[in-house]
Amino acid sequence: MSANSGKHHVVIIGSGFGGLFAAKELGNKDVEVTLISKTSHHLFQPLLYQVATGILSEGDIAPTTRDIVQRQRNVRVILGDVTDIDVESRAVHSESLNQHTVTHYDSLIVAAGAGQSYFGNNHFSRFAPGMKSIDDALELRGRIFGSFELAETSTDPDQRRRLLTFVVVGAGPTGVEMAGQIAELAQRTLADEFRQIDPGEAHVILVDAAPKVLPSFGDRLSVKAQRSLEKQGVEVQLDAMVTDVDQYGIQVKDPDGSHRTIETMTKVWAAGVAASPLGAMLAEQTGSEVDRAGRLHVEDDLTVPGHPEIFVVGDMVNLKGYPGVAQLAIQGGRYAGRAIVRRLEGKEEQGAFRYRDKGSMATISKYSAVASIGRINFTGFLAWLAWLAVHLMAMVGFKNRISTLLNWIITFVGDNRNERVSTFQQVFARTAMQDLGPSAYPDLSDRADDDDEESERNAS
């Protein structure tokens, strides 16, 4: 029980779809809720690639959590990074600004999501940012737009070619959408903005070790998606395993065992996810198991074996092969919230959790998408409209929906992208110097040195 109110205390870890919809389900019920998150916002991850390519601002897809739950008066939000879950004492330990907080619970909902997986090669992240956070998207925005800027001033043909080569690793929905948007950006938005380069000559490459793009969509849609990408000018390289990534490019292993290098300055990693390490932490204490992606094996009611007070939802769950998509987290969060309320009200258990698949969609280019909803598969303009509608309605908050819709109209009708600002703080300048050397952009090099000196003075 909560020491403050004497009510049943539910602690939720994570402000993603699972945590947010669990909090909404418990909102204004006869319980006390504490939501702990390491960020102050709820992130709509499916549209991160649009932040990276200048279509949307970070505020469009990341409303603040406190604003979302302000009407749920029994919900408290704590900013903190969860460092430990003590199952025996029913306590969650978190850190924020070097301040340690212990939050005790009666029921716990763990919805900490997943991060990018580099399959044991975490050093790749320095050169190939993933697509899991606002920081990732803003860094990629800086790298993508900055590559065109550096190419405009470069007099070295080889360097210019590397700058105008963009490689996206991973041919799932995120990778396909990202590759398509970089191609559109180069061919349409930036077409007449440079004088020394032709942005339309940018070379966009989509690489994956799998034999087809969008493998979860089925053979027919996979073929359609690949043809649409290639029509846009995206080079699709399948059965190509990335073995190394550095500042100059990526190394690829082909099916015949041969290795080759793709020279590029801008790499995007959209391959693989790894569940939050909190899953492994729970497994160690409860005797449960995690799979290779770090997802926790749970009971049919989403509880940890032997611990009915602990629910795990979303990307952290390994149950019946359910996919790690937003709808799984939304449905799981709602289910966990209802289960807790029913228990407290003495009602019958609601039965095993069953995921209702609402389909999969991916955009390829403007006016073109692929969609798979149950047994119905369709492509082209109709699929693109369906994609717009589904993603717009899935966004949290009326203001964000309106802002997103307006930005889409500006982009898709006029080929303009309003969100193209990249600041020095968004890493590009530093990474550009690491990749190209100080001589490539001397003014930025001087600024970086000045910033480093200032940081040292502040630290001392």
C-alpha positions as CSV (number, residue, x, y, z in Angstrom):
1,M,0.0,0.0,0.0
2,S,1.1,3.5,-0.6
3,A,2.4,5.3,2.5
4,N,0.7,8.5,1.3
5,S,-2.8,7.4,0.7
6,G,-3.1,3.8,1.9
7,K,-4.3,2.8,-1.6
8,H,-3.0,0.0,-3.8
9,H,0.2,1.4,-5.4
10,V,0.9,0.6,-9.0
11,V,4.3,1.5,-10.4
12,I,4.7,1.7,-14.2
13,I,8.2,1.7,-15.7
14,G,8.3,3.4,-19.1
15,S,6.4,6.1,-20.9
16,G,6.1,4.4,-24.3
17,F,2.8,3.0,-25.6
18,G,2.6,0.2,-23.0
19,G,3.3,2.4,-20.0
20,L,1.2,5.3,-21.2
21,F,-1.9,3.2,-22.0
22,A,-1.6,1.3,-18.7
23,A,-1.6,4.7,-16.9
24,K,-4.6,5.8,-18.8
25,E,-6.5,2.6,-18.0
26,L,-5.7,3.1,-14.3
27,G,-6.4,6.8,-14.4
28,N,-8.9,8.0,-11.8
29,K,-9.4,4.5,-10.5
30,D,-9.1,3.7,-6.8
31,V,-5.4,3.2,-7.0
32,E,-2.3,5.3,-6.7
33,V,0.0,5.2,-9.8
34,T,3.6,6.2,-10.2
35,L,5.0,6.3,-13.7
36,I,8.8,6.2,-13.9
37,S,10.5,7.1,-17.1
38,K,14.0,8.1,-18.1
39,T,12.6,10.7,-20.6
40,S,10.1,13.4,-20.0
41,H,8.2,12.6,-23.2
42,H,6.2,9.8,-24.9
43,L,7.8,8.9,-28.2
44,F,5.9,7.9,-31.3
45,Q,8.8,5.8,-32.6
46,P,7.3,4.8,-36.0
47,L,7.7,8.4,-37.2
48,L,11.3,9.0,-36.0
49,Y,12.6,8.7,-39.6
50,Q,10.4,11.7,-40.6
51,V,12.2,13.7,-37.9
52,A,15.5,12.6,-39.3
53,T,14.6,13.6,-42.8
54,G,13.1,17.0,-42.0
55,I,9.3,16.3,-42.3
56,L,8.4,16.6,-38.7
57,S,9.8,18.3,-35.6
58,E,10.6,16.3,-32.5
59,G,7.8,18.0,-30.7
60,D,5.3,16.6,-33.2
61,I,6.0,13.0,-32.2
62,A,7.1,13.4,-28.6
63,P,4.5,15.2,-26.4
64,T,5.4,15.5,-22.7
65,T,4.2,12.7,-20.5
66,R,2.9,15.1,-17.8
67,D,0.7,16.9,-20.4
68,I,-0.8,13.6,-21.5
69,V,-1.7,12.3,-18.0
70,Q,-2.6,15.6,-16.4
71,R,-6.3,14.7,-16.2
72,Q,-5.5,11.4,-14.4
73,R,-5.2,12.9,-11.0
74,N,-4.0,9.7,-9.3
75,V,-1.0,9.4,-11.7
76,R,2.3,10.8,-10.6
77,V,5.3,11.1,-13.0
78,I,8.9,10.6,-11.9
79,L,11.8,11.3,-14.2
80,G,14.5,8.7,-13.6
81,D,16.5,5.9,-15.1
82,V,15.6,2.6,-13.4
83,T,18.8,0.9,-12.2
84,D,17.3,-2.0,-10.2
85,I,14.1,-3.8,-9.5
86,D,14.1,-5.6,-6.1
87,V,11.5,-8.3,-6.5
88,E,11.7,-9.5,-2.9
89,S,11.1,-6.2,-1.3
90,R,8.9,-4.9,-4.1
91,A,10.9,-1.8,-4.8
92,V,12.1,0.0,-7.9
93,H,15.4,2.0,-7.7
94,S,15.9,4.9,-10.1
95,E,18.5,7.6,-10.6
96,S,18.0,11.2,-11.8
97,L,20.7,14.0,-11.6
98,N,22.7,11.8,-9.2
99,Q,19.6,11.5,-6.9
100,H,18.6,8.0,-5.9
101,T,14.9,7.2,-5.5
102,V,13.3,4.1,-4.1
103,T,9.7,3.5,-5.1
104,H,7.8,0.7,-3.5
105,Y,4.9,-1.0,-5.3
106,D,2.0,-3.4,-4.7
107,S,1.7,-4.1,-8.5
108,L,4.4,-3.4,-11.1
109,I,4.0,-2.9,-14.9
110,V,7.3,-3.1,-16.7
111,A,7.0,-1.4,-20.1
112,A,10.6,-0.3,-20.7
113,G,10.6,-1.1,-24.4
114,A,13.6,-2.0,-26.5
115,G,16.7,-0.4,-27.9
116,Q,18.8,-0.8,-31.0
117,S,20.8,-4.0,-31.3
118,Y,24.1,-4.1,-33.1
119,F,24.4,-7.9,-32.6
120,G,27.3,-7.6,-30.3
121,N,29.1,-4.9,-32.3
122,N,28.2,-1.9,-30.2
123,H,31.1,0.1,-31.6
124,F,29.1,0.3,-34.8
125,S,26.8,2.9,-33.1
126,R,29.5,5.6,-33.3
127,F,29.4,5.5,-37.1
128,A,25.9,4.2,-37.7
129,P,23.2,5.7,-35.4
130,G,20.1,3.7,-34.8
131,M,16.5,4.9,-34.9
132,K,15.2,4.5,-31.4
133,S,15.3,7.9,-29.8
134,I,14.9,11.6,-30.4
135,D,18.7,12.0,-30.0
136,D,19.2,9.3,-32.8
137,A,16.8,11.1,-35.2
138,L,18.4,14.6,-34.6
139,E,21.9,13.2,-35.0
140,L,20.9,11.5,-38.3
141,R,19.2,14.8,-39.4
142,G,22.5,16.5,-38.9
143,R,24.5,13.9,-40.7
144,I,22.1,13.6,-43.7
145,F,21.7,17.3,-44.4
146,G,25.3,18.0,-43.4
147,S,26.6,15.5,-45.9
148,F,25.0,17.6,-48.7
149,E,26.5,20.7,-47.3
150,L,30.0,19.2,-47.1
151,A,29.7,17.8,-50.6
152,E,28.9,21.3,-51.9
153,T,32.2,22.6,-50.7
154,S,34.3,19.6,-51.4
155,T,36.7,19.7,-54.3
156,D,37.8,16.0,-54.0
157,P,35.6,13.9,-56.3
158,D,36.1,10.7,-54.2
159,Q,35.2,12.5,-51.0
160,R,32.2,14.1,-52.7
161,R,31.1,10.6,-53.8
162,R,31.4,9.2,-50.3
163,L,29.4,12.2,-48.9
164,L,26.6,11.6,-51.4
165,T,26.4,7.9,-50.7
166,F,23.9,7.0,-48.0
167,V,23.6,3.4,-46.6
168,V,20.7,2.1,-44.6
169,V,21.3,-1.2,-42.9
170,G,18.1,-3.3,-42.4
171,A,15.3,-3.8,-44.8
172,G,12.4,-3.9,-42.3
173,P,9.8,-1.2,-42.2
174,T,12.1,1.4,-40.6
175,G,14.9,0.8,-43.1
176,V,12.6,0.8,-46.1
177,E,10.9,4.0,-45.0
178,M,14.2,5.7,-44.2
179,A,15.8,4.7,-47.5
180,G,12.8,5.9,-49.5
181,Q,12.7,9.3,-47.7
182,I,16.4,10.0,-48.2
183,A,15.9,9.3,-51.9
184,E,12.9,11.6,-52.0
185,L,14.8,14.3,-50.1
186,A,17.6,14.2,-52.6
187,Q,15.6,14.1,-55.7
188,R,12.8,16.5,-54.8
189,T,13.3,18.7,-51.8
190,L,16.9,19.6,-52.4
191,A,16.8,19.4,-56.2
192,D,17.4,23.2,-56.9
193,E,19.1,24.3,-53.8
194,F,22.8,23.7,-54.5
195,R,25.1,25.1,-57.2
196,Q,28.2,22.8,-57.2
197,I,26.4,19.4,-56.8
198,D,23.3,17.8,-58.1
199,P,21.5,16.2,-55.0
200,G,19.6,13.9,-57.3
201,E,22.9,12.1,-57.9
202,A,22.9,10.9,-54.3
203,H,23.4,7.2,-54.1
204,V,21.0,5.5,-51.6
205,I,21.8,1.9,-50.7
206,L,19.6,-0.5,-48.6
207,V,21.5,-3.4,-47.3
208,D,20.2,-6.5,-45.5
209,A,21.4,-10.1,-44.8
210,A,17.9,-11.4,-45.4
211,P,16.9,-12.5,-48.9
212,K,14.0,-10.0,-49.3
213,V,12.8,-6.7,-48.0
214,L,9.9,-6.5,-45.5
215,P,10.0,-10.3,-45.0
216,S,7.1,-10.2,-42.5
217,F,4.8,-8.8,-45.2
218,G,4.8,-11.8,-47.4
219,D,6.4,-12.5,-50.8
220,R,4.0,-10.4,-52.9
221,L,4.3,-7.2,-50.9
222,S,8.0,-7.8,-50.5
223,V,8.5,-7.8,-54.3
224,K,6.2,-4.8,-54.7
225,A,8.2,-2.9,-52.1
226,Q,11.5,-3.7,-53.7
227,R,10.4,-2.7,-57.1
228,S,9.0,0.6,-55.8
229,L,12.3,1.4,-54.0
230,E,14.4,0.6,-57.1
231,K,12.1,2.8,-59.2
232,Q,13.0,5.6,-56.8
233,G,16.6,5.0,-57.4
234,V,17.4,3.1,-54.2
235,E,19.9,0.3,-54.7
236,V,18.7,-2.8,-52.8
237,Q,21.4,-5.3,-51.8
238,L,20.1,-8.4,-50.2
239,D,21.9,-11.5,-48.8
240,A,24.6,-9.0,-47.8
241,M,25.8,-9.3,-44.2
242,V,27.4,-6.2,-42.6
243,T,30.6,-7.3,-40.9
244,D,32.2,-4.0,-40.0
245,V,31.4,-0.3,-39.9
246,D,33.9,2.5,-39.6
247,Q,34.2,6.2,-40.5
248,Y,34.8,5.5,-44.1
249,G,32.1,3.0,-44.9
250,I,30.8,-0.5,-44.2
251,Q,32.2,-3.9,-45.0
252,V,29.8,-6.5,-46.4
253,K,30.0,-10.2,-46.8
254,D,28.3,-11.7,-49.8
255,P,26.8,-15.2,-50.1
256,D,29.8,-16.5,-51.9
257,G,32.0,-15.6,-48.9
258,S,33.7,-12.6,-50.5
259,H,34.0,-9.3,-48.7
260,R,33.7,-5.8,-50.1
261,T,33.5,-2.2,-48.8
262,I,30.9,0.4,-49.5
263,E,32.4,3.8,-49.0
264,T,30.0,6.2,-47.4
265,M,30.0,8.9,-44.7
266,T,26.4,8.5,-43.7
267,K,25.2,5.2,-42.3
268,V,21.8,4.5,-40.7
269,W,21.4,1.3,-38.6
270,A,17.8,0.0,-38.8
271,A,18.5,-3.7,-38.2
272,G,17.7,-5.5,-35.0
273,V,16.3,-4.6,-31.6
274,A,17.2,-5.6,-28.1
275,A,14.8,-5.6,-25.2
276,S,15.5,-3.4,-22.1
277,P,18.0,-5.0,-19.8
278,L,15.3,-4.9,-17.1
279,G,14.0,-8.1,-18.6
280,A,17.2,-10.0,-17.8
281,M,17.2,-8.4,-14.3
282,L,13.7,-9.8,-13.7
283,A,14.7,-13.2,-15.1
284,E,17.7,-13.5,-12.8
285,Q,15.6,-12.8,-9.7
286,T,12.5,-14.8,-10.6
287,G,14.0,-17.8,-12.5
288,S,12.3,-16.9,-15.7
289,E,14.1,-16.9,-19.0
290,V,14.9,-14.4,-21.7
291,D,15.4,-15.1,-25.5
292,R,18.3,-14.0,-27.6
293,A,16.7,-10.5,-28.0
294,G,16.4,-10.1,-24.2
295,R,12.6,-10.6,-24.2
296,L,11.2,-12.1,-21.1
297,H,9.1,-15.3,-21.1
298,V,5.8,-14.5,-19.4
299,E,2.6,-16.3,-18.5
300,D,-0.5,-16.0,-20.7
301,D,-1.7,-13.2,-18.5
302,L,1.5,-11.2,-19.1
303,T,2.7,-11.8,-15.5
304,V,6.2,-13.0,-14.6
305,P,6.1,-16.7,-13.6
306,G,5.6,-17.0,-9.8
307,H,4.9,-13.2,-9.5
308,P,1.3,-12.3,-10.3
309,E,2.0,-8.8,-9.1
310,I,4.5,-8.1,-11.9
311,F,3.2,-7.5,-15.5
312,V,5.6,-7.1,-18.5
313,V,4.2,-5.6,-21.7
314,G,5.3,-4.5,-25.2
315,D,8.7,-5.1,-26.7
316,M,10.0,-6.9,-23.6
317,V,7.6,-9.8,-23.9
318,N,8.2,-13.2,-25.5
319,L,4.8,-14.8,-25.9
320,K,3.4,-16.8,-28.7
321,G,5.6,-15.1,-31.3
322,Y,3.8,-11.9,-31.0
323,P,5.5,-9.1,-33.0
324,G,7.2,-6.2,-31.3
325,V,4.9,-3.4,-32.6
326,A,3.1,-0.5,-31.0
327,Q,-0.3,-2.3,-31.0
328,L,1.2,-5.1,-28.9
329,A,2.3,-2.6,-26.3
330,I,-1.0,-0.6,-26.4
331,Q,-3.1,-3.8,-25.9
332,G,-0.8,-5.2,-23.3
333,G,-0.8,-2.0,-21.3
334,R,-4.6,-1.8,-21.3
335,Y,-4.8,-5.5,-20.4
336,A,-2.5,-5.1,-17.4
337,G,-4.3,-2.0,-16.1
338,R,-7.7,-3.8,-16.3
339,A,-6.3,-6.9,-14.7
340,I,-5.2,-4.9,-11.6
341,V,-8.5,-3.1,-11.3
342,R,-10.5,-6.4,-11.6
343,R,-8.4,-8.0,-8.9
344,L,-8.9,-5.1,-6.5
345,E,-12.7,-5.2,-7.2
346,G,-12.8,-8.9,-6.6
347,K,-14.0,-9.7,-10.1
348,E,-13.2,-12.8,-12.1
349,E,-9.9,-12.8,-14.0
350,Q,-10.3,-11.6,-17.6
351,G,-8.5,-14.6,-19.1
352,A,-5.4,-15.0,-21.1
353,F,-4.0,-12.0,-23.1
354,R,-4.7,-12.3,-26.8
355,Y,-3.1,-9.9,-29.2
356,R,-5.3,-8.6,-32.0
357,D,-3.3,-8.1,-35.1
358,K,-4.4,-4.9,-36.8
359,G,-2.1,-5.3,-39.7
360,S,1.3,-4.0,-40.9
361,M,2.1,-1.0,-43.1
362,A,5.1,0.7,-44.5
363,T,5.5,3.7,-46.8
364,I,7.9,3.5,-49.8
365,S,7.6,7.0,-51.2
366,K,5.1,9.8,-51.6
367,Y,1.8,8.3,-52.6
368,S,3.1,4.8,-52.4
369,A,3.0,2.2,-49.5
370,V,2.3,-1.4,-48.8
371,A,-0.3,-2.7,-46.3
372,S,-1.2,-6.1,-44.9
373,I,-4.3,-6.3,-42.9
374,G,-5.4,-9.8,-42.1
375,R,-5.8,-11.6,-45.4
376,I,-6.0,-8.3,-47.3
377,N,-2.9,-7.1,-49.0
378,F,-2.8,-3.9,-51.1
379,T,-0.3,-1.4,-52.4
380,G,0.0,2.1,-53.9
381,F,-2.0,5.2,-53.3
382,L,-4.8,3.5,-51.3
383,A,-2.2,1.8,-49.0
384,W,-0.5,5.2,-48.6
385,L,-3.8,6.9,-47.5
386,A,-4.5,4.0,-45.1
387,W,-0.9,4.4,-43.6
388,L,-1.5,8.2,-43.1
389,A,-4.8,7.6,-41.4
390,V,-3.7,4.8,-39.1
391,H,-0.5,6.7,-38.0
392,L,-2.3,9.9,-37.5
393,M,-5.0,8.4,-35.3
394,A,-2.4,6.4,-33.3
395,M,-0.7,9.7,-32.3
396,V,-1.3,10.9,-28.8
397,G,-2.9,14.4,-28.4
398,F,-5.1,16.5,-30.7
399,K,-2.4,19.2,-31.1
400,N,0.2,16.7,-32.3
401,R,-2.2,15.3,-34.8
402,I,-3.0,18.7,-36.3
403,S,0.6,19.8,-36.4
404,T,1.6,16.5,-38.0
405,L,-1.2,16.7,-40.6
406,L,-0.1,20.3,-41.6
407,N,3.5,19.2,-42.0
408,W,2.5,16.3,-44.1
409,I,0.4,18.5,-46.4
410,I,3.4,20.9,-46.8
411,T,5.7,18.0,-47.6
412,F,3.6,15.8,-49.7
413,V,1.9,18.6,-51.8
414,G,4.9,20.9,-52.2
415,D,7.9,18.8,-51.6
416,N,9.0,21.2,-48.9
417,R,10.4,20.1,-45.5
418,N,10.2,22.7,-42.8
419,E,12.1,20.8,-40.1
420,R,15.7,20.9,-41.5
421,V,17.5,22.8,-38.8
422,S,20.6,21.0,-37.5
423,T,22.6,22.6,-34.7
424,F,26.2,22.1,-33.8
425,Q,25.0,20.3,-30.6
426,Q,23.4,17.7,-32.7
427,V,26.7,15.9,-33.1
428,F,27.1,16.3,-36.9
429,A,30.0,18.7,-36.7
430,R,31.9,16.4,-34.3
431,T,31.2,13.3,-36.3
432,A,32.0,15.1,-39.6
433,M,35.4,15.9,-38.1
434,Q,36.0,12.4,-36.9
435,D,35.0,11.0,-40.3
436,L,36.7,13.5,-42.6
437,G,39.4,15.1,-40.5
438,P,39.7,18.7,-39.3
439,S,40.7,20.0,-42.7
440,A,37.3,19.1,-44.1
441,Y,35.5,21.8,-42.1
442,P,38.0,24.0,-40.3
443,D,35.6,26.5,-38.9
444,L,33.7,23.7,-37.1
445,S,37.0,22.2,-35.9
446,D,37.8,25.5,-34.2
447,R,34.4,25.6,-32.6
448,A,34.7,22.1,-31.4
449,D,38.0,22.9,-29.7
450,D,36.5,26.0,-28.1
451,D,33.6,23.9,-26.8
452,D,35.9,21.3,-25.4
453,E,37.9,23.9,-23.6
454,E,34.8,25.5,-22.2
455,S,33.5,22.2,-21.0
456,E,36.8,21.5,-19.2
457,R,36.6,25.0,-17.6
458,N,33.0,24.3,-16.5
459,A,33.9,20.9,-15.1
460,S,36.7,22.3,-13.1
